[in-house]
């Protein structure tokens, strides 16, 4: 890539976005895991009368709900949803914060 003022700004934006997503070290990952464990995450979504969702809840929805609940900004690629969430109620998902640290987040899906 040739050096220009625009290219320099673009590289700087990419670096800032990457550093905001990345968790620096093991201590930071453990601190983030403790913050995630203490969160009360509620995710309102459309559901039918029987409690089944219209669609499913994915990692992107979970990342946005954690951020809205006052938690850290998570990369949706680090959120592990074992089975698609298609019902209202309490669910647990895992977040890979560091190769040695995995956090569990309790999420309550609320029908609207």
N, C-alpha and C positions, 0 to 999 in steps of 0.2 A: 504494500500500500504506500503510495506517495505521501510525503508529509505535506499537509496543508493545515490551516487553522481549523477547518471543519473536521478533518480526520483526527486531529489532536483532541478536539472536544468529544468526538464520538468514542475514542479510546478511553478517555477519562470517565465518561458516563458508564461504559461497560465495566471498568474497574470498580467504580462506586457501587454499581448494582451487584456485582459479584461479591464484594466485601460485605455488603449488607446481608446477603443470603448465607454466606459461609460462616460457620462457627469456628472461631479461631483455634481453640485447643481443648484438651481434655477437661480442664477445670471449667471452662466456659460451657462446654457441653453438659457437664453435670449440673451447673447452675441453671441452665435452660431447662433441663429435664425436671428439676425441682419446681421451676415456675410453671411448667406444663402440667405437672401432677396436681398443683394447687388450683388450676383453673376450673371454672364451671362454664362449660361451653354448651350453648343452646343454639341449635340450627333450625330456624323455622322454614318449612317447605310445604308445598301443596300435597295434600293426602286425601284419599277417599274416606268414606264412612267406616270402612273395615280396617283402617290403619295402614293400608298399602299406599306407598308414594306413587305419584305420577312421574315415573322415571326413577332415577337412583341418585344417591349422594356420592360424589367422587372426591378425589384428593384436592382438587381445586376449591370445591365448596368448603371442605374441611379447613383448608389453609385460610380462607377468607373468614370463616367463623371464629377460628382461634385468634386471628388478628383483631376482629371486632370485639372479642371478649377481653381484650387487653393483653393478649399474649404476644410472643415474638413473631416476627414475620418468618414464616416457614416456606421452604421450597416444596412445592407440591410433589416433586419427584422423590422426596425423602419420606413421604407419608405412605404407609403400607396399609391397604384395606384388603383383608384376606378374601372376603366375599362382598359383592356389591350390596350396599345398604339400601334396602327397599321397603323397610317398615319403620314406623315411628317407635320411639322408645329409646332406651339407653344402649349405647354401643361403645366399643373400645377399638381404638386404632393405635398402631405403633408408628413412631417417628424415629428414623435413623438419624441421630444428631452427629455421631462420630463413629468410627469403626468399632470403638469399645463401649459406646453409650447409646442405648435405645430407650426412648421414653414411651410411656403409655398414656394416651389422652382419652378421658371419658367424655363422650359426646351424647347429648340428649337431642334426639330428632323430635321436633314438635310440629304437628300438623296445623296448617292454617286453613 
